[in-house]
Amino acid sequence: MYNHIWKKYLPIIRILMKKSSSEIQVLDLNRVDFERAGTG
């Protein structure tokens, strides 16, 4: 159901995880992406 959304965000999450060893990272997810996927 949400697989296509997570595939979109996973590369970004991986990059941020690598950067997190030196500083705090925050990723704002697009709420609209999840709302659209959840109404199927």
C-alpha positions as CSV (number, residue, x, y, z in Angstrom):
1,M,0.0,0.0,0.0
2,Y,2.7,2.5,1.0
3,N,5.6,0.7,-0.7
4,H,6.0,3.3,-3.5
5,I,6.2,6.1,-1.0
6,W,8.9,4.4,1.1
7,K,10.8,3.6,-2.1
8,K,10.8,7.3,-2.8
9,Y,12.1,8.2,0.7
10,L,14.6,5.4,1.4
11,P,17.5,6.9,-0.5
12,I,17.1,10.2,1.3
13,I,16.8,8.3,4.7
14,R,20.0,6.4,4.0
15,I,21.9,9.6,3.2
16,L,20.6,11.3,6.4
17,M,21.5,8.3,8.5
18,K,25.1,8.5,7.3
19,K,25.2,12.2,8.1
20,S,23.6,11.6,11.5
21,S,27.0,10.5,12.9
22,S,28.2,14.1,12.8
23,E,24.9,16.0,13.4
24,I,21.2,15.6,14.0
25,Q,19.2,15.1,10.9
26,V,15.4,15.7,10.4
27,L,13.3,14.6,7.4
28,D,9.8,16.0,6.9
29,L,7.7,13.5,5.2
30,N,5.0,14.7,2.8
31,R,1.7,14.0,4.6
32,V,-0.3,14.3,1.3
33,D,1.7,11.4,-0.2
34,F,0.4,9.1,2.6
35,E,-3.1,10.5,2.6
36,R,-3.5,9.8,-1.2
37,A,-2.1,6.3,-0.8
38,G,-4.3,5.5,2.1
39,T,-7.5,6.3,0.3
40,G,-7.2,3.4,-2.2
